[in-house]
């Protein structure tokens, strides 16, 4: 649910200068990005839960997807922290640093972390594809995780109007479904103690 809310709250940074966007969204800029950190942590736990629930059936694709998700979520979290803490200060005091072609955003370290951050969604897509091949949970759950993570990356990442929001709602709903599936599996019947 949090991801869905953040999809609607995060303004596009591509239609006007980033510093203007940060200053206009000052009331919710920091909370939105800090809440994003919570989303990344929760999806890491969810991804680990999906891989663990499937065990060996997950195969190399699922295990590799988990590693890619962990690296990507760490980098995405780092970017969210910088956006939450540093961007508001720079927007007020050094707005030229926040230009998309400026010395910070266009720097090679920022670009490397940004590309690595894509792993958050690519890894979840890999996990979804691997889960779809298994018989532990409904196949549709795995397919939808794979498809929705790639749609979110392709449409919400660049803030495509309407389609990006729809991709965010779909991705968030699929993550909620996976949380429910994992919770239901964990609460399932436990073996009786031996006499």
C-alpha positions in Angstrom: 0.0 0.0 0.0 2.9 2.3 0.8 4.4 1.9 -2.7 1.0 2.8 -4.3 0.7 5.9 -2.2 4.3 6.9 -3.0 3.6 6.4 -6.7 1.0 9.1 -6.5 2.9 11.5 -4.3 6.3 11.5 -6.0 6.4 14.4 -8.5 8.1 14.1 -11.9 11.6 15.5 -12.1 11.7 15.5 -15.9 9.3 18.3 -16.8 11.0 21.1 -15.0 14.3 21.7 -13.1 14.8 19.3 -10.2 15.5 22.1 -7.7 12.1 23.6 -8.6 10.4 20.3 -8.1 12.1 19.8 -4.7 11.2 23.3 -3.5 7.6 23.0 -4.7 7.2 19.6 -3.0 9.0 20.7 0.2 6.2 19.6 2.5 6.3 16.0 1.4 9.6 15.6 -0.4 11.5 14.3 2.6 8.8 12.0 4.0 8.1 10.5 0.6 11.8 9.6 0.1 12.2 8.3 3.7 9.0 6.2 3.2 10.7 4.9 0.0 13.5 3.5 2.2 10.9 1.5 4.1 9.5 0.1 0.8 13.0 -1.0 -0.3 13.6 -2.8 3.0 10.2 -4.5 3.0 10.7 -5.7 -0.6 14.1 -7.2 0.3 12.4 -9.2 3.1 9.6 -10.1 0.7 12.1 -11.2 -2.0 14.1 -13.3 0.6 10.8 -14.8 1.8 9.7 -15.8 -1.8 13.1 -17.4 -2.5 13.1 -19.2 0.9 9.5 -20.4 0.5 10.4 -22.0 -2.8 13.6 -23.6 -1.6 15.6 -25.5 -4.2 12.8 -25.1 -6.8 13.8 -21.5 -7.2 17.0 -22.5 -9.0 19.8 -20.3 -10.2 17.4 -17.6 -11.6 15.7 -17.1 -8.3 18.9 -17.0 -6.3 20.6 -14.7 -8.8 17.4 -12.5 -8.7 17.7 -12.3 -4.9 21.3 -11.0 -5.2 20.4 -8.5 -7.9 17.4 -7.4 -5.8 19.6 -6.9 -2.7 22.2 -4.9 -4.6 19.6 -2.8 -6.4 17.5 -2.2 -3.3 20.7 -1.0 -1.4 21.5 1.4 -4.2 17.9 2.6 -4.6 17.8 3.1 -0.8 21.1 5.1 -1.0 19.7 7.3 -3.8 16.4 7.8 -1.8 18.4 8.8 1.3 20.5 11.4 -0.8 17.3 12.7 -2.3 15.7 13.0 1.1 18.6 14.6 3.0 20.8 16.3 0.4 18.4 17.5 -2.4 16.4 19.9 -0.2 19.6 21.7 0.9 21.0 21.8 -2.6 17.7 23.0 -4.0 17.9 26.1 -1.8 21.6 26.8 -1.8 23.1 25.3 -5.0 20.3 24.5 -7.5 22.7 24.1 -10.4 24.1 21.0 -8.8 20.7 19.3 -9.2 20.4 19.9 -12.9 19.9 16.6 -14.7 23.1 17.5 -16.7 24.7 19.1 -13.7 27.8 18.0 -11.7 26.0 15.9 -9.2 23.3 14.1 -11.0 25.3 13.6 -14.2 28.5 12.5 -12.3 29.8 9.0 -13.0 29.4 7.8 -9.3 25.7 8.9 -9.3 25.2 7.2 -12.7 26.8 4.0 -11.5 24.6 3.9 -8.4 21.6 4.8 -10.5 22.2 2.0 -13.0 22.9 -0.5 -10.1 19.6 0.7 -8.5 17.7 -0.8 -11.5 18.6 -4.2 -10.0 15.9 -3.7 -7.4 13.2 -4.1 -10.1 15.2 -6.4 -12.4 15.9 -8.8 -9.5 12.3 -8.9 -8.5 11.3 -9.6 -12.1 13.8 -12.5 -12.1 12.4 -13.8 -8.8 8.9 -13.6 -10.3 9.9 -15.5 -13.4 11.6 -18.2 -11.3 8.5 -18.4 -9.0 6.2 -18.8 -12.0 8.0 -22.0 -12.9 7.5 -23.5 -9.5 4.3 -25.1 -8.1 4.5 -23.6 -4.6 2.3 -20.6 -5.2 -0.1 -19.7 -8.0 1.8 -19.3 -11.3 0.0 -16.0 -11.9 1.6 -14.5 -8.8 5.1 -15.1 -10.3 4.1 -14.0 -13.7 2.5 -10.8 -12.4 5.6 -10.1 -10.2 7.8 -10.4 -13.2 5.6 -8.3 -15.5 4.7 -5.6 -13.0 8.2 -5.0 -11.9 9.3 -4.5 -15.5 6.3 -2.2 -16.2 7.1 -0.2 -13.1 10.6 0.2 -14.2 9.7 1.2 -17.8 6.7 3.4 -17.0 6.9 4.8 -13.5 10.7 5.2 -13.5 10.5 7.9 -16.2 7.1 9.2 -14.9 5.1 8.3 -17.9 1.7 10.1 -17.3 -1.2 7.8 -16.4 0.6 4.5 -17.5 3.3 5.1 -14.9 0.6 5.5 -12.1 -1.2 2.4 -13.3 2.1 0.4 -13.4 2.7 1.6 -9.8 -0.7 0.5 -8.6 -0.3 -2.9 -10.3 3.2 -3.4 -8.9 2.0 -2.4 -5.4 -1.0 -4.7 -5.6 1.2 -7.6 -6.7 3.5 -7.0 -3.8 0.5 -6.9 -1.4 -0.6 -10.2 -2.9 2.8 -11.8 -2.4 2.8 -10.6 1.2 -0.6 -12.2 1.8 0.6 -15.4 0.1 3.7 -15.6 2.2 1.8 -14.7 5.4 -0.8 -17.4 4.6 1.9 -20.0 4.0 3.7 -19.1 7.2 0.5 -19.3 9.2 -0.3 -22.7 7.7 -0.7 -25.9 9.7 2.4 -26.8 11.6 3.4 -30.4 12.1 2.1 -32.0 15.3 4.7 -32.7 18.0 5.8 -36.4 18.2 4.3 -38.3 21.1 
